[in-house]
Amino acid sequence: KTIISMNKLIFRKFSLDIVNFFLISSFSITFIVWIIQAVNYLDLVSEDGHSLYVYFYYVSLNLPKIFSKTIIFVFFISIFYVINKYNNSNELIVFWNNGIKKISFINFILKFSIFFLILQLILNLFIIPKSQSLGRNFIKESNIDFLPKLISEKKFINVVKNLTIFVDEYKKNGELKKIYINEKIDLDKSKIIVSKSGLIIKKDNKYILKLYNGGITNVNKDKTFTLNFSETDYDLSNFSTKTVTYPKMQEMNSVILIRCIKKFLTLENFDKNEVIKSTTQTCQKRSLKAISEELYKRLVLPLYTLIISLIAASLIIEPRSIGFLKFHKLSIFVIGSFIIMLSQISLKFFLISINLAYLILALPIFLIMFFYFYLLLISNFKLNLL
């Protein structure tokens, strides 16, 4: 019992060291990538007319997605670093002196990596689609409340869809001079408003252009109609942002994607690029290739976490040849990095053909079995230790 308790404490310390390094590294990398990405989204304010609150709320919802993309690489680095640290400080000897076999050590790392596999699945299947969908809906429903700061003198402003505004003079008090507005209603119909002066006012959290002394010209395919006015209000809340508001594949619920796959499978003959002509908005205009690739990213790619954990665990088994000892750590790091790249590259070849799709789906399972049995062989295992 004393030995068993001691072994539990040793493994607990080992796992805590991995978790601590993983959390510090992943949060640091996630934060750096998030800042870089946030800079790229500044056009939400500068071009699309949204407020800073909308901007920060939207970019914050990208954190789960960024964190998920870093997990597999950071987890590999964490195991590699901790084992290498233990090896350099001779702490691994504590494991072997307490009767812990190398295969038991490998089994522990494999079981421990299942936790990170589950974490990735939860993020990919539920949290990321929900956060991305929340961000898109928030952008869609938000007002263009930064419009006054985007209007410049003698420049055509088109921050909202189907609307172009030109102002000859814009004073600090919000007063406008010589205003031109072009509103595109549909393909063959538009509205042109010309006004001598105007004023931007905010009413019920919505911006309105109060226009004075001008005319409204309705342009149809066959005719035009002009109406003069001395004062009129032009409501900007009827227009939507130019930011894409149609839901992307990564924002769709995982259950819905699986249902879409089922719709394809019910067809007698289907092509990977064929789109579902459905009355429902969920699967409409979605191709089998796009849906399959998204589900592959959510369900299959996390399995590579188990593979890279086994590769990193092979650090504890030193090569018999002294000539290979020098390159042992480097070769393991290169192999692990290659497997991570392979997991991303496999997505590009998915569904090129049905046979290749089956091969790519089976690849992570094959690699897990291959690396595990390879470690069994070189660690001189015994069946009673499994």
C-alpha positions as CSV (number, residue, x, y, z in Angstrom):
1,K,0.0,0.0,0.0
2,T,2.9,2.4,0.8
3,I,4.5,1.7,-2.6
4,I,1.1,2.3,-4.4
5,S,0.5,5.5,-2.5
6,M,4.0,6.7,-3.3
7,N,3.6,5.9,-7.0
8,K,0.3,7.9,-7.0
9,L,2.1,10.9,-5.5
10,I,4.9,10.6,-8.1
11,F,2.4,10.5,-11.0
12,R,0.4,13.3,-9.5
13,K,3.4,15.6,-9.4
14,F,4.4,14.6,-12.9
15,S,0.9,15.3,-14.3
16,L,0.7,18.6,-12.4
17,D,4.0,19.7,-13.9
18,I,2.6,19.0,-17.4
19,V,-0.6,20.8,-16.7
20,N,1.2,23.9,-15.2
21,F,3.5,24.1,-18.2
22,F,0.6,23.5,-20.6
23,L,-1.6,26.3,-19.0
24,I,1.2,28.8,-19.0
25,S,2.3,28.1,-22.5
26,S,-1.2,27.8,-24.1
27,F,-2.5,30.9,-22.5
28,S,0.6,32.9,-23.5
29,I,0.4,31.7,-27.1
30,T,-3.4,32.1,-27.2
31,F,-3.1,35.7,-25.9
32,I,-0.4,36.6,-28.5
33,V,-2.4,35.1,-31.4
34,W,-5.5,36.8,-30.1
35,I,-3.9,40.2,-30.1
36,I,-2.6,39.7,-33.6
37,Q,-6.0,38.6,-34.8
38,A,-7.7,41.5,-32.9
39,V,-5.6,43.9,-34.9
40,N,-6.9,42.3,-38.1
41,Y,-10.5,42.9,-37.0
42,L,-10.0,46.6,-36.5
43,D,-11.9,47.2,-39.8
44,L,-15.1,46.4,-37.8
45,V,-14.7,49.9,-36.4
46,S,-12.7,51.7,-39.1
47,E,-14.7,50.4,-42.1
48,D,-17.9,48.8,-40.9
49,G,-19.0,51.4,-38.4
50,H,-19.3,49.4,-35.2
51,S,-18.5,50.6,-31.7
52,L,-15.5,49.6,-29.6
53,Y,-17.8,47.6,-27.4
54,V,-19.0,45.5,-30.3
55,Y,-15.4,45.1,-31.5
56,F,-14.1,43.8,-28.1
57,Y,-17.0,41.6,-27.5
58,Y,-16.7,40.0,-31.0
59,V,-12.9,39.4,-30.8
60,S,-13.2,38.0,-27.3
61,L,-15.5,35.3,-28.6
62,N,-12.6,34.1,-30.8
63,L,-10.5,33.0,-27.7
64,P,-12.0,29.4,-27.5
65,K,-11.2,28.9,-31.2
66,I,-7.6,30.1,-30.9
67,F,-7.1,28.1,-27.7
68,S,-8.4,24.9,-29.4
69,K,-6.0,25.3,-32.3
70,T,-3.0,25.5,-30.0
71,I,-3.8,22.5,-27.7
72,I,-2.3,19.7,-29.7
73,F,1.1,21.5,-30.3
74,V,1.3,22.9,-26.8
75,F,0.4,19.5,-25.2
76,F,3.2,17.8,-27.2
77,I,5.7,20.5,-26.1
78,S,4.5,20.2,-22.5
79,I,5.1,16.4,-22.3
80,F,8.4,16.7,-24.2
81,Y,9.6,19.5,-22.0
82,V,8.7,17.9,-18.7
83,I,10.1,14.5,-19.5
84,N,13.3,16.0,-20.8
85,K,13.5,18.1,-17.6
86,Y,13.0,15.0,-15.5
87,N,15.6,13.2,-17.5
88,N,18.2,15.9,-17.2
89,S,17.7,16.3,-13.4
90,N,17.7,12.5,-13.0
91,E,14.2,12.6,-11.5
92,L,13.1,9.7,-13.8
93,I,15.2,7.5,-11.6
94,V,12.6,8.0,-8.9
95,F,10.0,6.2,-11.1
96,W,12.2,3.2,-11.8
97,N,13.5,2.9,-8.2
98,N,9.9,2.7,-7.0
99,G,9.2,-0.2,-9.3
100,I,7.4,1.7,-12.0
101,K,7.9,0.0,-15.3
102,K,8.4,2.1,-18.4
103,I,5.3,0.6,-20.0
104,S,3.3,1.7,-17.0
105,F,4.7,5.2,-17.4
106,I,3.7,5.1,-21.1
107,N,0.2,3.9,-20.2
108,F,-0.2,6.7,-17.7
109,I,0.7,9.3,-20.3
110,L,-1.8,7.7,-22.8
111,K,-4.6,7.8,-20.2
112,F,-3.6,11.3,-19.2
113,S,-3.8,12.5,-22.8
114,I,-7.5,11.3,-23.0
115,F,-8.4,14.2,-20.7
116,F,-7.0,16.7,-23.4
117,L,-8.8,14.7,-26.1
118,I,-12.1,15.2,-24.3
119,L,-11.3,18.9,-23.8
120,Q,-10.7,19.3,-27.5
121,L,-13.9,17.5,-28.4
122,I,-16.0,19.7,-26.0
123,L,-14.4,22.8,-27.5
124,N,-14.8,21.7,-31.1
125,L,-18.3,20.2,-30.9
126,F,-20.0,22.7,-28.5
127,I,-18.1,25.7,-27.3
128,I,-16.5,27.0,-30.5
129,P,-19.6,26.8,-32.7
130,K,-21.6,28.5,-30.0
131,S,-19.1,31.3,-29.5
132,Q,-18.7,31.9,-33.2
133,S,-22.4,31.9,-33.7
134,L,-22.9,34.4,-30.8
135,G,-20.3,36.7,-32.4
136,R,-21.9,36.6,-35.8
137,N,-25.4,37.2,-34.3
138,F,-24.1,40.1,-32.2
139,I,-22.6,41.7,-35.3
140,K,-25.8,41.2,-37.2
141,E,-28.0,42.7,-34.6
142,S,-25.7,45.6,-33.6
143,N,-26.3,49.2,-34.7
144,I,-23.9,51.1,-36.9
145,D,-23.3,53.4,-34.0
146,F,-19.8,54.6,-35.1
147,L,-21.1,56.1,-38.3
148,P,-20.7,59.8,-37.3
149,K,-17.0,59.3,-36.7
150,L,-16.5,57.6,-40.0
151,I,-18.1,60.4,-42.1
152,S,-15.4,62.5,-43.7
153,E,-15.5,65.6,-45.9
154,K,-15.5,65.0,-49.7
155,K,-15.4,61.2,-49.4
156,F,-17.9,58.6,-50.4
157,I,-18.8,56.5,-47.3
158,N,-20.3,53.1,-47.9
159,V,-20.0,51.4,-44.5
160,V,-23.5,49.9,-44.7
161,K,-24.9,47.7,-47.3
162,N,-26.7,49.3,-50.3
163,L,-26.0,52.8,-49.0
164,T,-23.5,55.5,-50.1
165,I,-23.1,58.9,-48.5
166,F,-21.1,61.9,-49.6
167,V,-20.7,65.1,-47.6
168,D,-19.1,68.2,-48.9
169,E,-18.6,69.8,-45.4
170,Y,-18.8,68.2,-41.9
171,K,-18.6,70.5,-39.0
172,K,-17.6,69.5,-35.4
173,N,-21.1,70.1,-34.0
174,G,-22.5,67.4,-36.4
175,E,-23.8,69.8,-39.0
176,L,-23.5,68.7,-42.6
177,K,-23.4,70.7,-45.8
178,K,-24.2,69.6,-49.4
179,I,-25.2,65.9,-48.7
180,Y,-25.6,63.2,-51.4
181,I,-27.2,59.9,-50.5
182,N,-27.6,56.9,-52.9
183,E,-29.7,54.0,-51.6
184,K,-29.9,50.9,-53.7
185,I,-33.3,49.3,-53.2
186,D,-33.0,46.4,-55.7
187,L,-31.3,45.7,-59.0
188,D,-33.5,48.0,-61.0
189,K,-34.6,50.5,-58.3
190,S,-32.7,53.1,-56.3
191,K,-33.2,56.3,-54.4
192,I,-31.1,59.4,-54.6
193,I,-31.3,62.2,-52.0
194,V,-29.7,65.6,-52.3
195,S,-29.8,68.0,-49.5
196,K,-28.3,71.5,-48.9
197,S,-27.7,70.8,-45.1
198,G,-28.3,68.3,-42.5
199,L,-27.7,67.2,-38.9
200,I,-26.8,63.8,-37.3
201,I,-29.0,63.1,-34.3
202,K,-29.3,60.1,-32.0
203,K,-32.8,59.0,-31.1
204,D,-33.7,55.8,-29.1
205,N,-30.1,54.5,-29.6
206,K,-30.3,54.9,-33.4
207,Y,-28.8,57.5,-35.7
208,I,-31.0,59.6,-37.9
209,L,-30.0,62.1,-40.6
210,K,-32.2,65.2,-40.3
211,L,-32.1,66.7,-43.8
212,Y,-33.1,70.3,-44.8
213,N,-33.9,71.8,-48.2
214,G,-33.4,69.0,-50.8
215,G,-35.0,66.5,-53.0
216,I,-35.7,62.8,-53.3
217,T,-35.4,61.1,-56.7
218,N,-36.7,57.6,-57.1
219,V,-35.1,55.9,-60.0
220,N,-36.8,52.9,-61.6
221,K,-36.0,50.9,-64.7
222,D,-38.3,52.9,-66.9
223,K,-38.9,56.1,-65.1
224,T,-37.9,58.6,-62.4
225,F,-39.9,60.6,-59.9
226,T,-38.6,63.6,-57.9
227,L,-40.0,65.0,-54.7
228,N,-38.7,68.1,-53.0
229,F,-38.7,68.7,-49.2
230,S,-37.9,71.4,-46.7
231,E,-37.2,69.0,-43.8
232,T,-37.2,65.1,-43.6
233,D,-35.7,62.4,-41.4
234,Y,-33.6,59.6,-42.9
235,D,-33.4,56.6,-40.7
236,L,-30.1,54.7,-40.8
237,S,-31.3,51.8,-38.6
238,N,-33.0,50.2,-41.6
239,F,-29.6,49.3,-43.0
240,S,-27.4,46.4,-42.0
241,T,-23.6,46.3,-41.7
242,K,-21.4,45.2,-44.6
243,T,-19.9,42.6,-42.3
244,V,-20.8,39.1,-43.4
245,T,-23.8,37.9,-41.3
246,Y,-24.6,34.6,-43.1
247,P,-23.6,31.8,-40.8
248,K,-20.3,30.1,-41.7
249,M,-19.8,26.4,-41.4
250,Q,-17.7,26.7,-38.3
251,E,-20.6,28.4,-36.5
252,M,-23.1,25.7,-37.2
253,N,-24.3,23.4,-34.4
254,S,-22.6,19.9,-34.6
255,V,-25.9,18.1,-34.4
256,I,-27.2,20.1,-37.4
257,L,-24.1,19.2,-39.4
258,I,-24.6,15.5,-38.6
259,R,-28.2,15.8,-39.8
260,C,-27.0,17.4,-43.0
261,I,-24.7,14.5,-43.6
262,K,-27.6,12.1,-43.1
263,K,-29.5,14.1,-45.8
264,F,-26.7,13.5,-48.2
265,L,-26.5,9.8,-47.4
266,T,-30.2,9.4,-48.1
267,L,-29.6,10.4,-51.7
268,E,-29.0,7.6,-54.1
269,N,-26.2,9.4,-56.0
270,F,-24.4,12.3,-54.6
271,D,-21.3,14.3,-55.4
272,K,-18.9,15.8,-52.9
273,N,-19.5,19.3,-54.3
274,E,-23.2,18.9,-54.7
275,V,-25.3,21.2,-52.5
276,I,-28.5,20.4,-50.6
277,K,-31.5,22.0,-52.1
278,S,-33.4,22.1,-48.9
279,T,-36.2,24.4,-47.7
280,T,-34.6,24.4,-44.3
281,Q,-32.0,27.1,-43.7
282,T,-29.6,24.8,-41.9
283,C,-28.4,22.6,-44.8
284,Q,-29.3,24.9,-47.7
285,K,-26.4,25.5,-50.1
286,R,-24.0,23.3,-48.0
287,S,-21.9,20.8,-49.9
288,L,-21.0,17.4,-48.7
289,K,-17.3,18.3,-48.9
290,A,-17.6,21.4,-46.7
291,I,-19.8,19.6,-44.1
292,S,-17.5,16.5,-44.0
293,E,-14.4,18.6,-43.6
294,E,-15.9,20.6,-40.7
295,L,-17.0,17.4,-38.9
296,Y,-13.5,15.9,-39.6
297,K,-11.9,18.9,-37.9
298,R,-14.2,18.6,-34.9
299,L,-14.2,14.8,-34.4
300,V,-11.1,13.2,-36.0
301,L,-8.3,15.7,-35.6
302,P,-8.4,15.6,-31.8
303,L,-7.4,11.9,-32.0
304,Y,-3.9,13.0,-33.0
305,T,-3.5,14.2,-29.3
306,L,-3.1,10.6,-28.3
307,I,-0.5,10.0,-31.0
308,I,1.8,12.9,-30.1
309,S,1.5,11.9,-26.4
310,L,3.0,8.5,-27.3
311,I,5.7,10.0,-29.4
312,A,6.7,12.4,-26.6
313,A,6.6,9.5,-24.1
314,S,9.2,7.6,-26.1
315,L,11.8,10.0,-24.6
316,I,12.1,7.7,-21.7
317,I,13.4,4.9,-23.9
318,E,17.0,5.6,-24.9
319,P,18.3,4.0,-28.0
320,R,20.8,1.1,-27.6
321,S,23.2,2.6,-30.1
322,I,25.4,5.4,-28.7
323,G,25.5,6.9,-32.1
324,F,21.8,7.6,-32.1
325,L,21.7,8.9,-28.5
326,K,22.8,12.4,-29.6
327,F,20.0,12.7,-32.1
328,H,17.3,10.9,-30.0
329,K,15.6,14.0,-28.6
330,L,15.8,15.9,-31.9
331,S,14.3,13.0,-33.9
332,I,11.4,12.6,-31.5
333,F,10.7,16.3,-31.7
334,V,10.8,16.2,-35.5
335,I,8.5,13.2,-35.7
336,G,6.0,14.8,-33.3
337,S,6.0,18.0,-35.3
338,F,5.6,16.1,-38.5
339,I,2.6,14.2,-37.1
340,I,1.0,17.5,-36.1
341,M,1.6,18.9,-39.7
342,L,0.2,15.6,-41.1
343,S,-3.0,16.0,-39.2
344,Q,-3.5,19.4,-40.8
345,I,-2.4,18.3,-44.3
346,S,-4.8,15.3,-44.2
347,L,-7.7,17.8,-44.2
348,K,-6.7,19.1,-47.6
349,F,-6.9,15.6,-49.2
350,F,-10.1,14.6,-47.4
351,L,-12.9,13.5,-49.9
352,I,-10.7,13.6,-53.0
353,S,-11.9,10.1,-53.3
354,I,-14.0,7.7,-51.2
355,N,-11.0,5.3,-50.7
356,L,-8.7,8.1,-49.7
357,A,-11.4,9.4,-47.2
358,Y,-11.5,6.0,-45.5
359,L,-7.7,5.9,-45.4
360,I,-7.5,9.4,-43.8
361,L,-10.2,8.5,-41.3
362,A,-8.4,5.3,-40.3
363,L,-5.0,7.0,-40.2
364,P,-5.1,8.3,-36.6
365,I,-6.3,4.9,-35.3
366,F,-3.6,3.1,-37.2
367,L,-0.9,5.6,-35.9
368,I,-2.0,5.2,-32.3
369,M,-1.8,1.4,-32.5
370,F,1.5,1.5,-34.4
371,F,3.3,3.8,-31.9
372,Y,1.8,2.0,-28.9
373,F,2.9,-1.4,-30.0
374,Y,6.2,-0.1,-31.1
375,L,6.8,1.3,-27.5
376,L,5.7,-2.1,-26.1
377,L,8.3,-3.9,-28.1
378,I,11.2,-1.6,-27.3
379,S,10.3,-1.3,-23.6
380,N,10.5,-5.1,-23.1
381,F,7.0,-5.2,-21.6
382,K,5.3,-8.0,-19.9
383,L,1.6,-8.8,-20.3
384,N,0.8,-8.5,-16.6
385,L,2.0,-4.9,-16.7
386,L,-0.6,-3.8,-19.3
